[in-house]
């Protein structure tokens, strides 16, 4: 989005769309009326009908705002943020109040907006959402940006162990796994075993060790470091106000 010294506030408002975490409309205004109203604010609004169908509100056009569910209201506000065909879109807590199906629809919508060349600022506490959608992530702690990078670089540079998790009805001796070259530590809690380590051979080494010692196992899976691990490493694990 290119700005010049001649860019006015009015020009900016026509090029920006904003969906706030908390918003409201008059309870009696119908969905279609709100879309027509917001479209009238812009010079070149989109045809909002395909968008509203994509958001699952096509059968709610005559429904008053006050009768919508929380998730439906959230989806309507996203549509209102996009009705002006903005170049720059601010999405604040995009998936708050949405069920899993609606969340996936929102993610697909954000990807399509990005592919159209729009710039999107997304604020979220949902780390999977940031990891899946964002080209760059800024981690904010106490109001300050403490790190800025791509999700891939964040995770690659974190140095957090990969986790191999499995369940075994047999008694697993931690010392017989900790001795493996790529293993840093092991946690055993009842039947649940978590092996921490690094390297491409970690999973194979753990499987071979369980077979060698005759430990029967099930539900084995590998868990890679995530953006949530990055966030906790950079900001700490204490509860925040």
C-alpha positions as a printed NumPy array, in Angstrom:
array([[  0.   ,   0.   ,   0.   ],
       [  1.747,   3.144,  -1.233],
       [  1.128,   6.439,   0.557],
       [  2.141,   9.928,  -0.587],
       [  2.218,  13.325,   1.057],
       [ -1.025,  14.133,  -0.76 ],
       [ -2.854,  11.193,   0.81 ],
       [ -5.715,  12.519,   2.967],
       [ -7.591,  10.931,   5.819],
       [-10.57 ,  10.426,   3.543],
       [ -8.414,   8.645,   0.991],
       [ -7.051,   6.35 ,   3.69 ],
       [-10.494,   5.448,   4.969],
       [-11.457,   4.276,   1.486],
       [ -8.413,   2.01 ,   1.365],
       [ -8.646,   0.466,   4.843],
       [-10.969,  -2.145,   6.331],
       [-11.144,  -2.825,  10.072],
       [-12.754,  -5.641,  12.056],
       [-12.569,  -4.94 ,  15.788],
       [-12.601,  -7.549,  18.543],
       [-15.765,  -5.994,  19.992],
       [-18.29 ,  -4.123,  17.852],
       [-22.032,  -3.662,  17.718],
       [-24.878,  -2.455,  15.524],
       [-28.454,  -1.471,  16.25 ],
       [-30.373,  -4.616,  17.177],
       [-33.098,  -3.925,  14.611],
       [-30.894,  -3.363,  11.574],
       [-31.036,  -6.35 ,   9.237],
       [-27.975,  -8.046,   7.794],
       [-28.679,  -6.836,   4.25 ],
       [-29.339,  -3.294,   5.464],
       [-26.021,  -3.165,   7.311],
       [-24.136,  -4.39 ,   4.243],
       [-25.845,  -1.854,   1.975],
       [-25.161,   0.891,   4.528],
       [-21.442,   0.13 ,   4.821],
       [-21.108,  -0.303,   1.052],
       [-22.48 ,   3.236,   0.655],
       [-19.485,   4.588,   2.611],
       [-17.002,   3.579,  -0.115],
       [-16.297,   4.722,  -3.651],
       [-15.897,   1.257,  -5.143],
       [-17.599,  -1.331,  -2.921],
       [-17.594,  -4.974,  -3.881],
       [-20.63 ,  -7.069,  -4.689],
       [-20.98 ,  -8.443,  -1.165],
       [-23.314, -11.326,  -2.049],
       [-20.594, -13.912,  -2.892],
       [-18.718, -12.891,   0.256],
       [-21.745, -13.206,   2.508],
       [-22.482, -16.652,   1.028],
       [-18.879, -17.703,   1.706],
       [-19.309, -16.588,   5.306],
       [-22.453, -18.68 ,   5.697],
       [-24.836, -15.747,   6.135],
       [-26.662, -15.916,   2.822],
       [-29.832, -17.145,   4.539],
       [-29.646, -14.434,   7.221],
       [-30.006, -11.328,   5.054],
       [-33.399, -10.437,   6.545],
       [-32.399, -11.324,  10.107],
       [-32.081,  -8.413,  12.577],
       [-28.61 ,  -8.013,  14.057],
       [-29.919,  -8.605,  17.576],
       [-31.108, -12.103,  16.61 ],
       [-27.748, -13.288,  15.282],
       [-25.557, -15.63 ,  17.302],
       [-22.162, -14.455,  18.525],
       [-20.356, -16.279,  15.729],
       [-22.728, -14.893,  13.091],
       [-22.15 , -11.354,  14.362],
       [-18.403, -11.908,  14.147],
       [-18.696, -13.098,  10.547],
       [-20.898, -10.13 ,   9.657],
       [-18.321,  -7.672,  10.999],
       [-15.649,  -9.364,   8.903],
       [-17.864,  -8.893,   5.847],
       [-18.42 ,  -5.229,   6.753],
       [-14.639,  -4.755,   6.999],
       [-14.213,  -6.104,   3.469],
       [-17.19 ,  -4.59 ,   1.694],
       [-15.175,  -1.528,   0.615],
       [-12.556,  -3.69 ,  -1.166],
       [ -9.74 ,  -2.356,   1.051],
       [ -6.042,  -2.594,   0.246],
       [ -5.103,  -2.764,   3.919],
       [ -7.16 ,  -4.923,   6.296],
       [ -6.938,  -4.957,  10.112],
       [ -8.39 ,  -8.104,  11.693],
       [ -8.516,  -8.103,  15.493],
       [ -8.945, -11.538,  17.09 ],
       [-10.372, -12.945,  13.863],
       [-11.53 , -16.318,  15.18 ],
       [-12.887, -15.276,  18.592],
       [-16.296, -16.875,  19.127],
       [-16.121, -18.993,  15.97 ],
       [-16.652, -22.744,  15.823],
       [-14.025, -24.919,  14.051],
       [-15.85 , -24.888,  10.696],
       [-16.232, -21.11 ,  10.72 ],
       [-12.602, -20.685,  11.788],
       [-11.376, -22.716,   8.814],
       [-13.589, -20.645,   6.512],
       [-12.023, -17.472,   7.926],
       [ -8.544, -18.857,   7.369],
       [ -9.373, -19.665,   3.74 ],
       [-10.748, -16.144,   3.323],
       [ -7.578, -14.555,   4.726],
       [ -5.437, -16.647,   2.381],
       [ -7.528, -15.555,  -0.606],
       [ -7.213, -11.89 ,   0.415],
       [ -3.445, -12.298,   0.697],
       [ -3.316, -13.954,  -2.727],
       [ -5.177, -10.945,  -4.147],
       [ -2.299,  -8.753,  -2.993],
       [ -3.969,  -7.186,   0.027],
       [ -1.963,  -6.388,   3.156],
       [ -3.42 ,  -7.912,   6.319],
       [ -2.604,  -7.043,   9.917],
       [ -3.895,  -9.856,  12.114],
       [ -3.823,  -9.678,  15.911],
       [ -4.404, -13.005,  17.632],
       [ -3.684, -14.99 ,  20.781],
       [ -4.223, -18.211,  18.809],
       [ -0.692, -19.282,  17.864],
       [ -1.795, -21.916,  15.352],
       [ -3.697, -19.197,  13.51 ],
       [ -0.628, -16.967,  13.301],
       [  1.58 , -19.871,  12.25 ],
       [ -0.782, -20.918,   9.465],
       [ -1.687, -17.49 ,   8.08 ],
       [  1.109, -14.997,   8.644],
       [  4.12 , -14.339,   6.428],
       [  5.734, -12.411,   9.294],
       [  4.93 , -12.452,  12.999],
       [  5.606,  -9.785,  15.606],
       [  5.523, -11.054,  19.19 ],
       [  4.397,  -8.325,  21.599],
       [  5.142,  -8.476,  25.311],
       [  4.011,  -5.719,  27.704],
       [  3.174,  -3.495,  24.728],
       [  6.583,  -3.828,  23.056],
       [  7.642,  -5.865,  20.028],
       [ 10.205,  -8.34 ,  21.368],
       [ 10.738, -10.284,  18.141],
       [  9.827, -10.043,  14.452],
       [ 10.432, -12.794,  11.906],
       [  8.755, -15.433,   9.769],
       [  7.113, -18.328,  11.628],
       [  9.575, -20.729,  10.012],
       [ 12.629, -18.769,  11.155],
       [ 11.196, -18.388,  14.653],
       [ 10.715, -22.133,  15.037],
       [ 14.006, -23.043,  13.349],
       [ 15.984, -20.697,  15.571],
       [ 14.242, -21.645,  18.796],
       [ 16.32 , -24.717,  19.499],
       [ 13.377, -26.488,  21.168],
       [ 13.448, -30.273,  21.203],
       [ 11.21 , -32.465,  19.119],
       [  8.947, -34.65 ,  21.275],
       [  8.203, -38.325,  20.657],
       [  5.123, -39.34 ,  22.641],
       [  3.799, -42.861,  23.126],
       [  1.854, -45.012,  25.573],
       [  3.159, -48.287,  26.963],
       [  1.604, -50.787,  29.352],
       [  5.1  , -52.092,  30.166],
       [  7.487, -50.462,  32.62 ],
       [  9.752, -48.148,  30.643],
       [ 13.195, -47.549,  32.139],
       [ 14.107, -43.909,  31.317],
       [ 17.849, -44.629,  31.562],
       [ 17.631, -47.077,  28.669],
       [ 16.287, -44.327,  26.392],
       [ 18.264, -41.377,  27.761],
       [ 21.442, -43.134,  26.679],
       [ 20.457, -42.708,  23.02 ],
       [ 22.6  , -40.204,  21.126],
       [ 19.795, -37.822,  20.044],
       [ 17.795, -37.876,  23.314],
       [ 18.095, -34.957,  25.754],
       [ 15.603, -36.087,  28.41 ],
       [ 12.585, -38.33 ,  29.006],
       [  9.389, -37.963,  31.023],
       [  7.411, -40.983,  32.257],
       [  4.008, -40.472,  33.853],
       [  2.109, -43.698,  34.281],
       [  1.703, -45.253,  30.827],
       [  2.567, -42.007,  29.023],
       [  6.152, -41.513,  27.855],
       [  7.552, -38.29 ,  26.355],
       [ 11.016, -38.381,  24.805],
       [ 12.711, -35.047,  24.087],
       [ 15.499, -34.819,  21.558],
       [ 16.733, -33.587,  18.197],
       [ 17.777, -34.922,  14.856],
       [ 16.122, -36.7  ,  11.949],
       [ 16.839, -40.115,  13.48 ],
       [ 15.105, -39.465,  16.809],
       [ 11.814, -41.215,  16.049],
       [ 13.542, -44.242,  14.524],
       [ 15.942, -44.51 ,  17.446],
       [ 13.07 , -44.451,  19.955],
       [ 11.098, -47.098,  18.053],
       [ 14.143, -49.366,  17.794],
       [ 14.828, -48.944,  21.537],
       [ 11.278, -49.944,  22.47 ],
       [ 11.489, -53.01 ,  20.225],
       [ 14.918, -53.951,  21.569],
       [ 13.707, -53.868,  25.187],
       [ 10.403, -55.546,  24.347],
       [  8.228, -52.602,  25.397],
       [  4.839, -52.726,  23.742],
       [  3.707, -49.259,  22.673],
       [  0.752, -47.586,  21.009],
       [ -0.355, -44.09 ,  19.946],
       [  3.201, -43.08 ,  19.022],
       [  3.485, -39.653,  17.458],
       [  6.075, -36.964,  16.858],
       [  5.395, -33.377,  17.997],
       [  7.425, -30.632,  16.351],
       [  8.126, -27.252,  17.989],
       [  5.429, -24.685,  17.257],
       [  4.985, -20.94 ,  17.353],
       [  3.41 , -21.394,  20.789],
       [  6.75 , -22.753,  22.035],
       [  8.411, -19.634,  20.613],
       [  5.914, -17.35 ,  22.345],
       [  6.358, -19.028,  25.721],
       [ 10.136, -18.993,  25.398],
       [ 10.213, -15.271,  24.629],
       [  7.533, -14.065,  27.066],
       [  7.607, -16.617,  29.888],
       [  4.955, -18.936,  31.262],
       [  3.518, -16.781,  34.046],
       [ -0.134, -15.766,  33.855],
       [ -0.689, -12.19 ,  32.647],
       [ -3.308,  -9.673,  33.716]])
